[in-house]
Amino acid sequence: MSESPAVSVVIPAYNRANVLGRAIDSALAQTRRDIEVVVVDDGSSDDTEAVVEGYDDPRVRYVAHGANRGVSAARNTGVDAARGEYVAFLDSDDEWVARKLERQLAAIESRGPGWVGAYCEPLVPDPSPFARAVAWASGLVRRDGVTEGGRELADALLRMQVFMSPGSTLIVERAVLESVGGFDEGLRIYEDWDLVLRVLAVGKLAHVDEPLAVIHASGDPPGAVYAANDRRYLDRNAELVAELAGRGIDVERVHRLGVAGHFLSGGEFREALSYLDWNVAVRPADAARVLLWTALGLRARLGR
């Protein structure tokens, strides 16, 4: 490509040759044609390279790690290789609706100065039982309605009031991504949320209220992995957590409950106890979550 594209689509891939083509096809099918697709092969041992090299399209580029370094490192490599004004992220097992980038770029342009990116609604055709439990119980309480902006959106994200699946819904100015230092390569979970919080410290994100990214659920990691990554995520954003605590918003409690849910739904009841506070019984939505997660955990243990 001789001219710089408007958008660089970064797709990290690790042993996903069987579904990678679906993601690439959905990027190339965008109504905005002025894009490039940067596939970062994170040390795959399958046919990932052959899949990418099979595209006779100058917009598709292949970058490889010599060894597996993790999704955050792969995304950072993709951003480093990107040439577009914007970078959009797409996980290798997900796909986009054809108008996604067009709608997001229009939303950013319509907002004006200070708006550095956008995200859209995700569509999860086959959510995990854990995710269904969260969604159902979340509907029991009224949310504050924050879906876009700067600091107000950061607060909502940290409080788990917004679930944006940034790994496949987010588009951001490349210069902003470079200025905030990219993804934390020490995080295996919440690495995309952590990035979004740093982006929101320097600009605003628009919300496109359409399900334009199809998220194919691939299972939940063990509760211990969630616990470790959640702790690192909160520690990295300790100032925001403390500021919200000063306003009477207990972010730590919200996250402890989330970690407890992962342990409960996996049948790890003893591990969950240290993350639960007994006042959960007087919070209807939280109590509903705990009951549902416990039922999922019992089913998991019976299945084993």
N, C-alpha and C positions, 0 to 999 in steps of 0.2 A: 504493500500500500504506500503510495507516494505522499498522500495528505494524511495529517493526523486525524484519527477517527474522533467522533464526538464521545463515544463510550467504549471503554475497554471492559469486556466481560471476563472476569477471572473465575475459572473453574478449577478448584483443587481436586485431584483425583488420586485415589489409592486403591488399587485392585478393584476397580469398578467398571472394567471393560464391558461387562454385560449390560450396563445401563447408561454409560457415558454418552453414547451416541444420541440418546433421547435428550439429554441436557444440551448438547451441542446443537442438535437440530432445532430445538426450541429457541436458542439464541440467534441462530442464523435466520430463523423465520420471522424475526421481529420486523414490524412495519418501519422502524427506523433502520435504514440500511447502512448508515455511516458508523459502523461498529467494527471492532476486532474481538476475537475470542481467544483468550490466552489460557490454554490448558496447562496446568502445572502438575506434572507426574511426580508424585511424592514417593519415589522409590518403589513403584509397583513391580510385581513379579508376574503379572498376567499380560494380556495383549493390549494394554492401555496405549502404548506408543503406536501400534499398528492401527488402532481405531482412529486415532487423531491423524496419522499420516494418510489415512484413506480418504480424507476430505480434499477434494480438488477445488479449494476456495482460498484465495490469498488472504482472506480475513482471519483464517484459523492459524494459530501459532502454537508450537509445542515447546515447553520448557521442562527440564527434568532435574530432579534431585538425585544425587548418587545413592542416597539411602533415605529411608523413611524418617521424616523430621516432624510430622504432625501437621494438622490442618492449618494452624495459625502461621507456621513457617511457610507453608505452601501459598497461602493467601498473600503473605508479605512478599514472597518472591514474585507473585503475579503482579502486585502493585508496582514493584520495582521495574518490571518489564513493560508495564502499561504505557501507552502513548496517548491515550484519550484524555479529554478534558475531565471526564467523569469516569469513575470505576464502579461497575455493578458486580455484585457477587452472586454466584450460582453454584450450589452444591451439586456434585456430580450425579447424585441420584434423584435430583429434583428437575423441574421443568417450568417454563414460563408460558403464559398466554401471549399471543403474538403482539398485542398492543401495549405490553407492560412498559417498555422503555419510553415509548411515545407519550403515554399518559403521565409517567413520572417526570420526564423532562418538561412537559407542559405545565405541570403543577409547580415545579421549582421556578420556572420563568414567571408564572403568574403571581408568585408571592413577592418577588422583588429582592433587593439587596439584603444580605444577611442570611438568606436561606441557601444552605450549601448542599442539600441532598433531599432524598425522599425515601419512603418505604411504602409498600402496599400491603393489603390484607393477604394473608396466606390461606390456602385451601388445603386441608389435610383430608384426603379421601378415606384413609383408613387409620385413624388415630389409635394410639396405644390405649389400653384400659386406664392407665394412669392419667393420660391427657384428657380422656373423656370425663373422668372423675373431677379433674380440676375445672373443666369447662362447665360442667353441670352445677357444681357447688358455687362457682363464681357468679352464676346467674341468679343466685339467691340474694345477693346484695347489690345495691345500686352503686355503680362506679362514678368517679367524678367527671368522666367525660373527656379528659385530656387525651388527645391523640396526636398533637403536633406542637411544634414550637421549639424552645430552647430549654431553659432551666426547668420549666414546668413539666416538660416531657421527660427530662432526666429524673425528676422526682417520681413520676408515675412509673417509669421503668424500674427504678430501684425498689419501689414498693410492690413490684409485680402486678401493677394495674394494667400494663400494656405488654402484650406478647406479640412481637413483630417478626420473629424468625429472620433476623438480619442476614444470616448466611445465604439466603436466597431472595430476600425482598429488598435489600438496601442498595441504593445508588448514592454516591458521594463524590464531591469534587476531588480529583486526584491530589491537588495541592494541599487540601485539608488533611487527607489521609497521611500524607508525608509529614505534615507539620505536627500531627499528634503522635507520631511514632509507630503507627501500624498496630497489629495485633500482638497481644502478650503471648509469647511462645511458651510460657510456663503454664498456661491455662488450657485444659482439654474441654471444658464446658464453661459457658458464660463468656468465652473469649469474644464473641460478637457483641454481646451486651456491654462488655467492658469497653470495647472500641466505640460503641455508640455514645456512651457517657462522655468519653473524651471529645468526640466530635461535637456533642451538644454544649461543651464548654466554650467552643469557639464559633458556633453557628447554630442555625435552626434546621430542623427536618420537617418537610411537608408529609402529610398523610394522604395517600390515594385510597379512598374507601371502596376498593374493588379487589376481589380475590384473583390476583394476576400471577401468583406464584403457587404452583402445585407442589406441596411438600409430601414426599413419600416417606412415611415413618419407617425407621430402620432399627427400632428397639431402644430401650433406655439402659444406660450404664448402671453398674451396681451402686447402691446407696453410698458406700464408702467413697467412691469416686466423686459423687455429687457433693458430699460433705467437705472433702478436701478442696475442691475447686470453688465451692461457694464461699469458704473461708477466705481463700486468696482474693476472690472477687470483691468481697466486702472490705478486706484490709486495704486493697488498692484504692478503694473509694471511701476511705474512712472519714474524710472531711464532710462529704455529702451525707453519710450515715449519721454523723454527729449533729450536723445542722438540722436534719429532719428530726432527730431525737429531741433536740431543743424545742421543736415545735409540737412535741407530743406524739410524733409518729415513730413507732417502734419498728424500724426496718429489720433489726436483728430478729425480732420475734417472727415476723413474716417469713424470713428466710429459714429460721429454725423449723417452722412448720412445714415448709417445702421439703427440707431435707428429711424430716420425719416421715413425710409422705412417701418418699422414695424407698426408705427402709420398710415401712409398713406394707406397701404394695408388693415388695419383694419377699414378704414373709419373714423379715428380720425384725421381729417385734422387740426383742431385748435392746437392740441397737437404737430403735426409734425412741425408747423411753427417755433418754437423756436430752432429746430435742423437743419434747412436749411439755407444755405447761398446763396445769390442770384447770386453768380458767377457760380452756378451749370449749368446755361444756356450755358456757354462757354466750358463746359467739356462734350463732346458728350456722353460718356458711362454713366456718372452720370445723365445727362439730360434724357437719355433713361430710366434709372431706375426709376426716379421720375415720368415720364409719365406712365410707366407700373404700378407702385405701386398706383398711383392715380386712374388709370382705375380699378384696383382691389378693391380699397377702395369704388369707386362709385358703383361697382357691389355688394359689401358687404352691403352698405347702402340701396340699392334698394331691396336687398334680405330681409333685416330686415323690 
